[in-house]
Amino acid sequence: MSKQPKKGQGMPPVPAGFQMPFYYASLVNCAMYFPANPRVLKPYLKGKFVGPALFDGQGLVYFNYQLYTAHFPGFMSLVTEIELNIVSYPLAREPEVPRLTLREFITGEDQTKLYGNLRVHVPCDNPQAIKAGVELFGEPKFQTTFNASLPSLNDPTVETWTVICNDPGAADPSKDDGGYIFKAIADLRGLDASAGNVSPTTEYGIVGGRLIGARWNILQPHRTYFLDAKQAGRVAMSYGTSTHQMRKDMQALVGETPCVAVQTFDSKPAAVQSRAYYADV
């Protein structure tokens, strides 16, 4: 077991050029949950000062696709990213970790907030968000592009969630030629959702050789879909020919494991522009 460096007082410094907290102007989020064998998770947690959260003897891996915006004094920032996570807890707090079922965790029953996300890979398309994630939270971020088709009030013909994470070196990311890192499709039509919110979500990272945690607050409930064995086929995962390490790790951590739950969230509209009418009569 790795020993954590000697503790100091206070919190990690906020690097110059950043201000906390960070406020989201809008957010679309889709998370897909997959059980995992603890032996598979062990190498990814080595030296990270955390242990794997276990639910009925199984670990838990999930990724969440995020599309968000943020207001700044002179511009609007648009960011797309994916977090590939292993649900973990700090080894230093092990005696306090609650015993929960998978359903209890996903619906937000962990009031200690010791269970959190250790990020394995965080692809992102915005350089400033990459810089912030690395310097503030120790995220393993890299720049790439995404192709997505998401349900939207502005196009009711799109009813399923489709996300493609492209290889950073893709010559033409707009072409679905199989060279991506992974593709996920979630068809949730006709399924009943329950309200559930793991927020505030604890996010773990390593900064200066120390384990840090931060809270991510989503201010409204998610729509949570629990999938039984028959419904698991509603989520289709495929892996491309990319040689990027994330593709290899996705196959190791998720592979062909059936998805057990999907959580979706999208911010409420802030304003509505209505159809024009003739006003000259």
C-alpha angles and dihedrals in degrees: 000000000000117000117231115234118259111291122248133193127270127007136304110284120257107241118239113275096033133093127194140251101042115216122212117215092195137356139194113185133177121182127187121195127210129180115233137195109253090227089061091052097048098084092050092055097045111124093003097105092236137103128213118267107237125207113185088342095307129108122226131233124180141162128208126203112214130193111179144157134207132195120232127178095267107015148020119248118216119196136179120188144151126216117205104200143184111206105235145157133218111267088217089064098042096123090059098050110118125228110242139163119240091254092050091052096047092049092052105259094140100101093172091062089212091127107082146149122281103194117225098179132359114190112191137173100211119080094204092051089049091052091048094048094050098044100037102035109016092243118171092232130170133175123253141127135260139210114207140169112194135175110265138175087230093060114029091179090077107080105155133066114242123176129176120187107203128215109258090236097050110141093211112013091185090071117082094215097146095259094115129114093239143332125214127190122185119187106192098164114138094010121123116239127207126205111257135155128184087185130159084054118197114226119197128203142154118250122170091353093302133108112248131185132201134182125238112199120199104189101212133046122273124233104246123201118189111201123211123203092277094046096046089088088069086082116063121190124190132172126217134217094266114133092210116129091239091063090053092047093047090055091048096046101034108011111147095335111141115249112245101190143007126201122194132186135175128175119250115255113268096203140002129218109207129210119278122252134196109267100173097086 
